[in-house]
Amino acid sequence: MDTASIATAYLAGALLFIGVLSVVHMVFVRYVMGESTIWQTEFTTFAISASMLLGTPYVLKTGGHVAVTVLPDALSGLPKFLMQLAASLVGLAFCIALSFGSWYYFYEAYAFEWTSGTVWNPPLWPAILPVAIGATLLSLQYVAEILRGEP
């Protein structure tokens, strides 16, 4: 699971870089060339959102998420472990629910050929797929952390 989290972190970094390039392109086309843009805003939103969602398993793996640790830091031993385990189980439950909902949403978008309804009008399933993959991998990373004894 750790390897998958690292791999998706690299993919997330690449998507973030591509999203930034898209913004630069949009600024150049709009303000230097004086032309309108069609796909850049939507593509940037999709790419950066996918980057954020695909990077979440790595953030959990490395402990890079924002957390309020006043109470757990004041505890030690079994009470601290139980508090962290309870928090991890709640996080896991949420991620499992998000995974289920996002895979169902992905299925609907793909099966019914949903599009964004904008001028560019791309299909929506490529934008929804990273949500489903990211939530699923985050769920699996939670399981790995719990089994490792580091909830």
C-alpha positions as CSV (number, residue, x, y, z in Angstrom):
1,M,0.0,0.0,0.0
2,D,2.9,2.3,0.8
3,T,4.2,1.9,-2.7
4,A,0.8,2.7,-4.3
5,S,0.6,5.8,-2.1
6,I,4.0,6.9,-3.2
7,A,3.2,6.2,-6.9
8,T,0.0,8.3,-6.7
9,A,1.9,11.1,-5.0
10,Y,4.1,11.3,-8.0
11,L,1.1,11.3,-10.3
12,A,-0.5,14.0,-8.1
13,G,2.6,16.1,-8.5
14,A,2.6,15.7,-12.2
15,L,-1.1,16.7,-12.4
16,L,-0.4,19.7,-10.2
17,F,2.4,20.7,-12.6
18,I,0.2,20.2,-15.6
19,G,-2.5,22.3,-14.0
20,V,-0.1,25.1,-13.3
21,L,1.1,25.0,-17.0
22,S,-2.5,25.2,-18.0
23,V,-3.0,28.4,-16.0
24,V,0.1,29.9,-17.5
25,H,-1.1,29.0,-21.0
26,M,-4.5,30.5,-20.2
27,V,-2.9,33.8,-19.0
28,F,-0.7,33.9,-22.1
29,V,-3.6,33.3,-24.5
30,R,-6.0,35.6,-22.8
31,Y,-3.8,38.6,-21.9
32,V,-0.9,38.5,-24.3
33,M,-2.6,37.2,-27.4
34,G,-6.0,38.7,-26.6
35,E,-7.9,35.6,-27.5
36,S,-10.6,33.7,-25.5
37,T,-9.9,30.5,-23.8
38,I,-12.2,27.4,-23.9
39,W,-10.7,24.5,-22.1
40,Q,-8.1,25.8,-19.7
41,T,-10.2,26.8,-16.7
42,E,-12.1,23.5,-16.6
43,F,-9.0,21.4,-17.3
44,T,-7.1,23.2,-14.5
45,T,-9.9,22.5,-12.1
46,F,-10.0,18.8,-13.0
47,A,-6.2,18.4,-12.9
48,I,-5.7,20.2,-9.6
49,S,-8.6,18.5,-7.9
50,A,-7.3,15.1,-9.1
51,S,-3.9,16.1,-7.8
52,M,-5.3,16.8,-4.4
53,L,-7.4,13.6,-4.2
54,L,-4.7,11.3,-5.5
55,G,-2.2,12.8,-3.0
56,T,-4.2,12.0,0.1
57,P,-3.0,8.5,0.7
58,Y,0.6,9.7,0.7
59,V,-0.3,12.6,3.1
60,L,-1.8,10.1,5.5
61,K,1.1,7.7,5.1
62,T,3.6,10.5,6.0
63,G,1.5,12.1,8.7
64,G,1.4,15.3,6.8
65,H,-2.2,16.1,7.4
66,V,-3.4,18.9,9.7
67,A,-4.4,17.5,13.1
68,V,-5.2,18.9,16.5
69,T,-3.0,16.8,18.9
70,V,-3.4,18.6,22.2
71,L,-5.2,15.7,23.9
72,P,-3.4,12.8,22.3
73,D,-0.1,14.4,23.1
74,A,-1.1,14.7,26.7
75,L,-1.9,11.0,26.9
76,S,0.4,8.0,26.6
77,G,0.1,4.2,26.3
78,L,-3.2,2.5,25.8
79,P,-5.5,5.6,26.1
80,K,-3.5,7.4,23.4
81,F,-3.6,4.3,21.2
82,L,-7.3,3.9,21.7
83,M,-8.0,7.5,20.9
84,Q,-5.9,7.4,17.7
85,L,-7.5,4.1,16.7
86,A,-11.0,5.5,17.2
87,A,-10.1,8.5,15.1
88,S,-8.7,6.2,12.4
89,L,-11.8,4.1,12.4
90,V,-14.0,7.1,11.9
91,G,-11.8,8.4,9.1
92,L,-11.9,4.9,7.5
93,A,-15.7,4.7,7.7
94,F,-16.0,8.1,6.1
95,C,-13.5,7.2,3.3
96,I,-15.3,3.9,2.7
97,A,-18.6,5.8,2.3
98,L,-16.9,8.3,0.0
99,S,-15.4,5.5,-2.0
100,F,-18.8,3.8,-2.5
101,G,-20.5,7.0,-3.4
102,S,-17.8,8.2,-5.8
103,W,-17.6,4.9,-7.6
104,Y,-21.4,4.9,-8.1
105,Y,-21.2,8.5,-9.3
106,F,-18.4,7.5,-11.7
107,Y,-20.5,4.7,-13.0
108,E,-23.4,7.0,-13.6
109,A,-21.3,9.6,-15.4
110,Y,-19.7,7.0,-17.6
111,A,-22.9,4.9,-18.3
112,F,-25.1,7.9,-19.0
113,E,-22.4,9.9,-20.9
114,W,-22.6,13.0,-18.6
115,T,-20.7,16.0,-19.8
116,S,-19.9,19.3,-18.1
117,G,-22.4,21.4,-20.1
118,T,-19.8,24.1,-20.7
119,V,-18.4,25.4,-24.0
120,W,-15.6,22.8,-23.9
121,N,-18.2,20.2,-22.7
122,P,-15.8,17.3,-21.8
123,P,-17.2,14.0,-20.4
124,L,-17.4,14.1,-16.6
125,W,-16.2,10.6,-15.8
126,P,-12.4,11.5,-16.2
127,A,-12.9,14.2,-13.6
128,I,-14.8,11.9,-11.2
129,L,-12.4,8.9,-11.5
130,P,-9.6,10.4,-9.4
131,V,-12.2,11.0,-6.6
132,A,-13.1,7.3,-6.6
133,I,-9.5,6.2,-6.9
134,G,-8.2,8.6,-4.3
135,A,-10.9,7.7,-1.7
136,T,-10.3,4.0,-2.3
137,L,-6.6,4.3,-1.9
138,L,-7.1,6.5,1.2
139,S,-9.3,3.8,2.7
140,L,-6.7,1.2,2.0
141,Q,-4.0,3.4,3.5
142,Y,-6.1,3.8,6.7
143,V,-6.3,0.0,6.9
144,A,-2.5,-0.3,6.4
145,E,-1.9,2.3,9.2
146,I,-4.3,0.5,11.5
147,L,-2.8,-2.9,10.8
148,R,0.7,-1.5,11.3
149,G,-0.4,-0.3,14.7
150,E,0.1,3.3,13.9
151,P,-3.5,4.6,13.6
